[in-house]
Every structure is written in C-alpha cells, then in structure tokens.
Amino acid sequence: MTLLRVSQSGQVYDVDLPYLKVTRDEGGGYYLHGKGHFLFFDEREAAEARKHDLEVYGVIGGGTG
C-alpha cells in the first residue's frame, strides 16, 4: 500500500517513492517527498539543498523552509 499525503492546497504527494523528489505545490511553496519524507519549503533552493543533504549525508536536522 502506498503512503500518500495531502497538502493544505489539496495536492496529493507519494511519500513512498524510492527516491526523493521536489514538487511545486499548487498553493505555493515546495514539498520534498519520497523515502518516507514529506517536508514543506517556501523556496525551491532550500528544498533542493535538503534533498542533497538527505541523499548524500542522510541528515534531517534543522527546521523546514
């Protein structure tokens, strides 16, 4: 069974993707999702930086956006 999450704008995200993905939300901002993660960011650059950290270092720390 696939784990799905819904943003405040009603957009549906797959949290069980085998890879991390940054997607622009219809309500504004960006979501980093996949591999069990569902994180919101105001800026794409911040989402991409967190994606990189998770892929390279496995680091979650810090706040979102």
C-alpha positions as CSV (number, residue, x, y, z in Angstrom):
1,M,0.0,0.0,0.0
2,T,1.4,3.4,-1.0
3,L,1.6,6.1,1.7
4,L,0.1,9.4,0.4
5,R,0.0,12.8,2.0
6,V,-2.2,15.8,1.1
7,S,-1.0,19.4,1.3
8,Q,-3.2,22.2,2.5
9,S,-3.9,23.1,-1.1
10,G,-5.3,19.6,-1.7
11,Q,-2.4,18.3,-3.8
12,V,-1.5,14.7,-3.2
13,Y,2.1,13.5,-2.7
14,D,3.6,10.0,-2.8
15,V,5.7,9.6,0.4
16,D,6.8,6.0,-0.5
17,L,8.7,6.9,-3.7
18,P,12.1,5.0,-3.7
19,Y,13.8,8.4,-4.4
20,L,13.4,12.0,-3.2
21,K,11.6,14.5,-5.3
22,V,10.9,18.3,-5.0
23,T,7.5,19.3,-6.3
24,R,5.9,22.8,-6.5
25,D,2.7,22.9,-4.7
26,E,-0.4,24.4,-6.2
27,G,-0.9,26.5,-3.1
28,G,2.7,27.9,-3.2
29,G,6.0,26.6,-1.9
30,Y,7.6,23.2,-2.5
31,Y,7.4,19.8,-1.0
32,L,10.3,17.4,-0.7
33,H,8.8,13.9,-0.6
34,G,9.7,10.3,-1.1
35,K,11.7,7.7,1.0
36,G,9.2,8.5,3.9
37,H,9.8,12.2,3.9
38,F,7.2,15.0,3.5
39,L,8.7,18.4,4.1
40,F,7.5,21.8,3.1
41,F,9.7,24.7,2.0
42,D,9.0,28.3,0.9
43,E,11.9,28.3,-1.6
44,R,12.9,25.7,-4.1
45,E,16.6,26.2,-3.3
46,A,16.1,25.2,0.3
47,A,14.1,22.1,-0.7
48,E,16.9,21.1,-3.2
49,A,19.6,21.7,-0.5
50,R,17.7,19.5,2.0
51,K,17.3,16.8,-0.7
52,H,21.0,16.9,-1.4
53,D,21.8,16.6,2.3
54,L,19.5,13.6,2.7
55,E,20.8,11.9,-0.4
56,V,24.5,12.4,0.4
57,Y,24.7,12.5,4.2
58,G,21.3,11.1,5.4
59,V,20.9,14.3,7.5
60,I,17.5,15.5,8.6
61,G,18.3,18.2,11.2
62,G,17.2,21.8,11.2
63,G,13.8,23.4,10.5
64,T,11.7,23.3,7.4
65,G,11.8,26.2,4.9
